[in-house]
Amino acid sequence: MNAPCLPSEFAAAGPRPRRKTVGVAVGSVMVGGGHPIVVQSMTNTDTADIEATVRQVAALWRAGSEAVRITVDRDEAAAAVPHIRDRLMLRGVDVPLIGDFHYIGHKLLADHPACAEALDKYRINPGNVGFREKKDRQFGAIIELAIRHGKSVRIGANWGSLDQELLTHLMDLNARSATPIEARAVTREALVQSALLSAHRAEEMGLGRDRIILSAKVSAVQDLIACYRMLADRTDHALHLGLTEAGMGSKGLVAASAAMGVLLQDGIGDTIRYSLTPEPGGDRTLEVKASRELLQTMGFRSFTPQVAACPGCGRTTSTVFQELAQDIQTWLADSMPDWKTKYPGVESLNVAVMGCIVNGPGESKHADIGISLPGTGETPSAPVFIDGKKAATLKGAGIAGEFKTMVSSYIEQRFGA
């Protein structure tokens, strides 16, 4: 048998280089231009209900959302926006607010200048900003207001509300072509063109490239990947990623993660949002947590210490390792608000809580600090590894508490002043 040898070339680990885009200021947050990928979310409250909207924006911000979009669909909602901004500031919540406009955005922004001023960005949909002869006029009115108030704009095309005139035109051209393509491909092209043509018009009117973010959202994973690759090939505008109408529960999480994960690995995307359908009475902040976990697990950003834990099997009939993993993960998350300033860099910490001898010691050595709990039938002892070396062996009923004490000491020694 031949001795093993190393290949002459190794596959490079990590994502492709980030696509170069123009940086856009959204309030105090920078999107694109090489800045960290921004986590975004959206409220589902009635914006006219000021207190409910303030509570939800604050909750999303506390969960880690770096920009929050709110619906502005009628006069009452537009009138509420400056009051929402004021109450958030009083609570110490300094998060950029994005106004989501459809159909009558031009009128609401013109009739409510305090709303236009309080928002940090306007989101407009070229598919429903206006129809026929009104489209250019109403789109132009919003762009002029954005220029007047010094605001950025997201031009967000969506295949659920695609510009039908553009789509019909492209379908007709395709039908007359000697080599027609499938209708779905024409729809993707129409979506991309809708965003690009609108951005071009906004720039012609005087809105700087550093004030424009583009998106082209669909609800099918492969179509989303195709659309954003097309956009990335044709423009250096900053791009907002999101699988629209992703769905509920695990389906929504998996679909959005698959689509955005591929694009982020390609170096595409400057800000992201999970468009998850919450369960009745569900936690709206799940979309923020999912965004942060995607960025952290892919290595783009670090927000909170990570816990690696095995899934369990017949070797781990005890629930001790599950309870300890949950306890450690909750404790780390709850401690982060204080640790962020007290222990700079602690968000990069990796902890392992393993359940048996098979992979436990090895995985614990790869972590900054890890513990390998005894599996069924194993010696009732738990080795602890710190920076790849065995540091202690814990025994008895107090293993969980002792391990947390060791984690605390490690954080103090490594990240403390």
C-alpha positions as CSV (number, residue, x, y, z in Angstrom):
1,M,0.0,0.0,0.0
2,N,1.4,3.4,-1.0
3,A,2.1,5.8,1.8
4,P,-0.4,8.7,2.0
5,C,0.8,12.0,0.5
6,L,-0.4,15.6,0.4
7,P,-1.9,17.0,-2.8
8,S,0.1,19.7,-4.5
9,E,-2.9,22.1,-4.2
10,F,-5.4,22.5,-1.5
11,A,-9.0,23.8,-1.8
12,A,-9.1,27.3,-0.3
13,A,-11.3,27.5,2.8
14,G,-13.7,30.5,3.2
15,P,-15.9,32.6,1.0
16,R,-14.9,34.3,-2.2
17,P,-13.7,37.9,-1.8
18,R,-16.5,40.4,-1.0
19,R,-17.8,42.0,-4.1
20,K,-16.8,45.7,-4.3
21,T,-19.8,48.0,-3.9
22,V,-20.4,51.6,-3.3
23,G,-20.9,52.4,0.4
24,V,-24.3,53.8,1.4
25,A,-25.1,55.6,4.7
26,V,-28.3,54.6,6.3
27,G,-28.5,56.8,9.3
28,S,-25.4,55.9,11.4
29,V,-24.9,52.6,9.7
30,M,-22.9,52.0,6.5
31,V,-24.1,49.4,4.0
32,G,-21.6,48.2,1.4
33,G,-18.3,49.7,0.6
34,G,-16.5,46.9,2.3
35,H,-18.3,47.5,5.7
36,P,-19.6,44.5,7.7
37,I,-22.8,42.9,6.3
38,V,-25.7,44.6,8.0
39,V,-28.5,42.8,9.8
40,Q,-32.0,44.2,9.0
41,S,-35.5,43.4,10.1
42,M,-39.1,44.6,9.8
43,T,-42.0,45.2,12.2
44,N,-45.4,43.7,11.7
45,T,-47.2,46.1,13.9
46,D,-49.7,48.8,12.7
47,T,-47.3,51.7,12.5
48,A,-50.2,54.0,13.5
49,D,-50.1,52.2,16.9
50,I,-47.1,54.2,18.1
51,E,-46.5,52.4,21.4
52,A,-46.7,48.9,19.9
53,T,-44.4,49.8,17.1
54,V,-41.9,51.4,19.5
55,R,-41.9,48.3,21.6
56,Q,-41.3,46.0,18.6
57,V,-38.5,48.2,17.1
58,A,-36.8,48.3,20.5
59,A,-37.1,44.5,20.8
60,L,-35.6,44.0,17.3
61,W,-32.8,46.4,18.1
62,R,-32.0,44.6,21.4
63,A,-31.9,41.3,19.5
64,G,-29.3,42.8,17.2
65,S,-31.1,44.4,14.3
66,E,-28.9,47.2,12.9
67,A,-31.8,48.8,10.8
68,V,-35.5,48.3,11.1
69,R,-38.1,48.8,8.4
70,I,-41.7,49.9,9.2
71,T,-44.8,50.1,7.0
72,V,-45.9,53.5,6.0
73,D,-49.2,52.8,4.1
74,R,-51.5,55.7,5.0
75,D,-51.7,59.1,6.6
76,E,-52.0,57.9,10.2
77,A,-48.9,55.8,9.8
78,A,-46.9,58.6,8.3
79,A,-48.0,61.0,11.0
80,A,-46.9,58.4,13.6
81,V,-43.3,58.1,12.3
82,P,-41.7,61.2,13.9
83,H,-43.3,60.3,17.3
84,I,-41.9,56.7,17.0
85,R,-38.5,58.1,16.3
86,D,-38.7,60.5,19.3
87,R,-39.8,57.8,21.7
88,L,-37.1,55.4,20.5
89,M,-34.5,58.1,21.1
90,L,-35.9,58.7,24.6
91,R,-35.4,55.0,25.3
92,G,-31.8,55.1,24.0
93,V,-32.7,53.1,20.9
94,D,-30.6,54.7,18.1
95,V,-31.5,52.4,15.2
96,P,-32.0,53.6,11.6
97,L,-35.7,53.5,10.6
98,I,-36.6,52.6,7.0
99,G,-40.0,53.5,5.6
100,D,-41.7,50.9,3.4
101,F,-43.7,52.6,0.7
102,H,-46.1,51.2,-1.9
103,Y,-48.6,52.8,-4.3
104,I,-48.9,56.2,-2.5
105,G,-45.4,56.8,-1.1
106,H,-45.0,60.0,-3.1
107,K,-48.1,61.5,-1.6
108,L,-47.4,60.4,2.0
109,L,-43.8,61.8,1.9
110,A,-45.0,65.1,0.4
111,D,-47.9,65.5,2.8
112,H,-45.9,64.5,5.9
113,P,-42.5,66.2,5.8
114,A,-41.8,65.3,9.4
115,C,-42.1,61.7,8.4
116,A,-39.8,62.2,5.4
117,E,-37.2,63.8,7.7
118,A,-37.5,61.3,10.6
119,L,-36.9,58.2,8.4
120,D,-33.3,57.2,7.5
121,K,-34.1,55.4,4.2
122,Y,-37.1,55.0,1.9
123,R,-37.9,51.6,0.4
124,I,-39.8,51.9,-2.9
125,N,-41.0,49.2,-5.2
126,P,-40.7,50.0,-9.0
127,G,-43.5,47.6,-9.7
128,N,-46.1,49.5,-7.8
129,V,-44.8,53.0,-7.4
130,G,-47.2,54.1,-10.1
131,F,-48.8,52.8,-13.2
132,R,-48.7,53.8,-16.9
133,E,-48.3,57.6,-17.3
134,K,-48.1,58.1,-13.5
135,K,-45.2,55.8,-12.9
136,D,-42.3,58.1,-13.9
137,R,-43.9,61.1,-12.2
138,Q,-44.5,59.4,-8.9
139,F,-41.2,57.6,-8.8
140,G,-39.5,60.9,-9.6
141,A,-41.4,62.7,-6.8
142,I,-40.0,60.2,-4.2
143,I,-36.5,60.5,-5.5
144,E,-36.7,64.3,-5.4
145,L,-37.9,64.1,-1.8
146,A,-35.0,61.7,-0.9
147,I,-32.5,64.2,-2.4
148,R,-34.1,67.2,-0.6
149,H,-34.0,65.4,2.8
150,G,-30.6,63.7,2.2
151,K,-32.0,60.2,2.5
152,S,-30.9,56.9,1.0
153,V,-33.3,54.8,-1.0
154,R,-33.7,51.0,-1.6
155,I,-35.2,50.3,-4.9
156,G,-36.7,46.9,-4.2
157,A,-38.1,44.9,-7.1
158,N,-40.2,41.9,-6.2
159,W,-41.5,39.2,-8.5
160,G,-44.9,39.3,-6.7
161,S,-45.4,42.9,-7.8
162,L,-43.2,43.0,-10.9
163,D,-43.5,45.9,-13.4
164,Q,-46.0,44.3,-15.8
165,E,-45.3,46.7,-18.7
166,L,-41.6,45.8,-18.6
167,L,-42.4,42.1,-18.3
168,T,-44.8,42.2,-21.2
169,H,-42.3,44.0,-23.3
170,L,-39.6,41.4,-22.6
171,M,-42.0,38.5,-23.2
172,D,-42.9,40.0,-26.6
173,L,-39.3,40.3,-27.5
174,N,-38.6,36.8,-26.4
175,A,-41.5,35.4,-28.4
176,R,-40.1,37.1,-31.6
177,S,-36.6,35.8,-30.9
178,A,-35.1,33.1,-33.1
179,T,-33.9,31.4,-30.0
180,P,-36.5,32.1,-27.2
181,I,-35.7,31.3,-23.6
182,E,-38.1,29.9,-21.0
183,A,-40.6,32.3,-19.5
184,R,-39.1,32.0,-16.0
185,A,-35.8,33.2,-17.3
186,V,-37.5,36.2,-18.9
187,T,-39.2,37.0,-15.6
188,R,-35.8,36.9,-13.8
189,E,-34.4,39.3,-16.5
190,A,-37.4,41.6,-16.0
191,L,-36.9,41.7,-12.3
192,V,-33.2,42.6,-12.6
193,Q,-33.9,45.2,-15.3
194,S,-36.6,46.8,-13.2
195,A,-34.1,47.4,-10.4
196,L,-31.3,48.6,-12.7
197,L,-33.5,50.9,-14.9
198,S,-35.0,52.5,-11.8
199,A,-31.5,53.1,-10.3
200,H,-30.3,54.6,-13.5
201,R,-33.3,57.0,-13.6
202,A,-32.7,58.0,-9.9
203,E,-29.1,58.8,-10.7
204,E,-30.1,60.8,-13.7
205,M,-32.3,62.9,-11.4
206,G,-29.3,63.6,-9.1
207,L,-29.6,60.9,-6.4
208,G,-26.0,59.8,-5.8
209,R,-24.9,56.2,-6.3
210,D,-23.9,56.3,-2.6
211,R,-27.6,56.8,-1.7
212,I,-29.0,53.7,-3.6
213,I,-29.4,50.1,-2.5
214,L,-30.9,47.5,-4.8
215,S,-32.8,44.3,-4.3
216,A,-34.5,41.8,-6.5
217,K,-36.5,39.4,-4.3
218,V,-38.2,36.2,-5.2
219,S,-39.5,33.3,-3.1
220,A,-37.7,30.4,-4.9
221,V,-34.2,29.6,-3.9
222,Q,-32.6,29.0,-7.3
223,D,-34.3,32.0,-8.9
224,L,-33.0,34.2,-6.1
225,I,-29.5,33.0,-6.6
226,A,-29.7,33.6,-10.3
227,C,-31.2,37.1,-10.0
228,Y,-28.5,38.3,-7.6
229,R,-25.7,36.8,-9.6
230,M,-27.1,38.8,-12.6
231,L,-27.3,42.0,-10.5
232,A,-23.8,41.5,-9.2
233,D,-22.4,41.1,-12.7
234,R,-24.1,44.3,-13.9
235,T,-23.7,46.8,-11.2
236,D,-21.6,47.9,-8.2
237,H,-24.6,49.1,-6.2
238,A,-24.9,47.9,-2.7
239,L,-27.3,44.9,-2.5
240,H,-29.9,43.9,0.0
241,L,-30.4,40.1,0.3
242,G,-33.6,38.3,1.3
243,L,-35.7,35.4,0.1
244,T,-39.1,37.1,0.0
245,E,-42.1,35.2,1.6
246,A,-39.6,32.5,2.8
247,G,-42.3,30.8,4.8
248,M,-42.9,29.5,8.4
249,G,-40.8,27.5,10.8
250,S,-38.0,25.2,9.6
251,K,-39.0,25.6,5.9
252,G,-38.5,29.4,6.0
253,L,-35.3,29.1,7.9
254,V,-33.8,26.5,5.6
255,A,-34.9,28.1,2.4
256,A,-33.6,31.6,3.3
257,S,-30.4,30.2,4.7
258,A,-29.7,28.1,1.6
259,A,-30.3,31.0,-0.8
260,M,-28.5,33.7,1.1
261,G,-25.7,31.3,2.2
262,V,-24.8,30.6,-1.5
263,L,-24.8,34.2,-2.4
264,L,-22.8,35.3,0.6
265,Q,-20.3,32.6,-0.2
266,D,-20.1,34.1,-3.7
267,G,-19.2,37.5,-2.1
268,I,-22.6,38.9,-2.9
269,G,-24.7,40.9,-0.4
270,D,-24.3,43.9,1.8
271,T,-27.3,43.7,4.1
272,I,-29.6,40.8,4.8
273,R,-33.1,40.0,6.2
274,Y,-35.0,36.8,6.9
275,S,-38.6,37.2,5.7
276,L,-40.0,34.6,8.0
277,T,-43.7,34.1,8.7
278,P,-44.0,34.1,12.5
279,E,-46.3,31.6,14.2
280,P,-49.4,33.2,15.7
281,G,-48.2,35.2,18.6
282,G,-44.6,34.2,17.7
283,D,-41.4,36.0,18.4
284,R,-40.6,38.6,15.7
285,T,-37.0,38.7,16.8
286,L,-36.4,35.2,15.3
287,E,-35.6,36.8,12.0
288,V,-32.8,38.9,13.6
289,K,-31.4,35.9,15.5
290,A,-31.4,33.8,12.3
291,S,-29.5,36.6,10.4
292,R,-26.9,36.9,13.0
293,E,-26.4,33.1,13.3
294,L,-26.0,32.8,9.5
295,L,-23.4,35.5,9.4
296,Q,-21.5,34.1,12.4
297,T,-21.6,30.5,11.4
298,M,-20.3,31.4,7.9
299,G,-17.5,33.4,9.4
300,F,-18.5,36.9,8.2
301,R,-19.1,38.4,11.7
302,S,-19.0,37.6,15.3
303,F,-21.8,38.5,17.6
304,T,-21.8,36.1,20.6
305,P,-19.7,33.2,21.8
306,Q,-20.6,29.9,19.9
307,V,-21.3,26.6,21.6
308,A,-20.6,23.4,19.7
309,A,-22.6,20.4,21.0
310,C,-23.1,16.9,19.7
311,P,-26.6,15.8,18.7
312,G,-26.7,12.8,21.0
313,C,-27.0,9.1,20.2
314,G,-27.4,5.8,22.0
315,R,-24.1,6.4,23.7
316,T,-25.6,9.5,25.4
317,T,-28.8,8.4,27.0
318,S,-28.2,10.9,29.9
319,T,-29.6,14.4,29.3
320,V,-26.7,16.0,31.3
321,F,-24.8,17.2,28.2
322,Q,-28.0,18.6,26.6
323,E,-28.9,20.5,29.8
324,L,-25.3,21.8,30.2
325,A,-25.1,22.9,26.5
326,Q,-28.4,24.7,26.9
327,D,-27.4,26.3,30.2
328,I,-24.0,27.4,28.8
329,Q,-25.5,28.8,25.6
330,T,-28.2,30.8,27.5
331,W,-25.7,32.0,30.0
332,L,-23.3,33.3,27.3
333,A,-26.1,35.1,25.4
334,D,-27.5,36.7,28.6
335,S,-24.1,37.8,29.6
336,M,-23.2,39.5,26.3
337,P,-24.7,42.9,27.0
338,D,-22.3,43.3,29.9
339,W,-19.4,41.5,28.3
340,K,-19.4,43.5,25.1
341,T,-17.8,46.4,26.9
342,K,-16.1,44.5,29.7
343,Y,-14.4,41.9,27.5
344,P,-13.7,43.1,24.0
345,G,-13.4,40.2,21.5
346,V,-15.4,37.7,23.7
347,E,-17.9,37.3,20.9
348,S,-15.3,35.2,19.0
349,L,-15.1,32.6,21.9
350,N,-15.8,29.0,21.0
351,V,-17.1,26.6,23.6
352,A,-17.7,22.8,23.2
353,V,-20.0,20.7,25.3
354,M,-19.8,17.1,24.1
355,G,-21.6,14.0,25.3
356,C,-19.3,11.0,25.0
357,I,-15.7,9.8,24.3
358,V,-16.1,9.3,20.5
359,N,-15.7,12.9,19.3
360,G,-15.8,14.7,22.7
361,P,-12.1,15.1,23.5
362,G,-11.2,15.9,19.9
363,E,-13.9,18.5,19.4
364,S,-13.1,20.0,22.9
365,K,-9.5,20.4,21.8
366,H,-10.6,22.4,18.7
367,A,-12.6,24.8,20.9
368,D,-11.1,27.5,23.0
369,I,-12.5,25.7,26.0
370,G,-14.5,22.5,25.9
371,I,-15.8,19.7,28.1
372,S,-16.4,16.0,27.2
373,L,-19.1,14.6,29.4
374,P,-19.2,10.8,30.1
375,G,-21.5,8.8,27.8
376,T,-23.5,5.7,28.8
377,G,-21.2,3.2,30.5
378,E,-18.2,5.4,30.5
379,T,-16.1,6.4,33.5
380,P,-18.0,9.2,35.3
381,S,-15.5,11.9,34.7
382,A,-15.4,14.9,32.3
383,P,-12.0,16.1,30.9
384,V,-11.9,19.9,30.2
385,F,-9.6,21.2,27.5
386,I,-8.4,24.8,27.3
387,D,-6.6,26.0,24.1
388,G,-6.2,22.4,22.9
389,K,-4.6,21.1,26.2
390,K,-6.2,19.1,28.9
391,A,-6.6,21.4,31.9
392,A,-8.7,19.4,34.4
393,T,-11.0,16.5,35.0
394,L,-14.3,17.2,36.6
395,K,-16.3,14.6,38.6
396,G,-19.5,14.4,40.7
397,A,-22.8,16.3,40.7
398,G,-21.3,19.8,40.4
399,I,-19.7,19.4,36.9
400,A,-21.9,22.0,35.3
401,G,-21.2,24.7,37.9
402,E,-17.5,24.0,37.9
403,F,-17.3,24.2,34.1
404,K,-19.1,27.5,34.1
405,T,-16.6,28.8,36.7
406,M,-13.7,27.7,34.4
407,V,-15.3,29.4,31.4
408,S,-15.7,32.6,33.4
409,S,-12.0,32.4,34.5
410,Y,-10.9,31.8,30.9
411,I,-12.9,34.8,29.6
412,E,-11.4,37.0,32.3
413,Q,-7.9,35.9,31.6
414,R,-8.1,36.1,27.8
415,F,-10.4,39.1,27.2
416,G,-10.2,41.1,30.5
417,A,-8.2,44.2,30.7
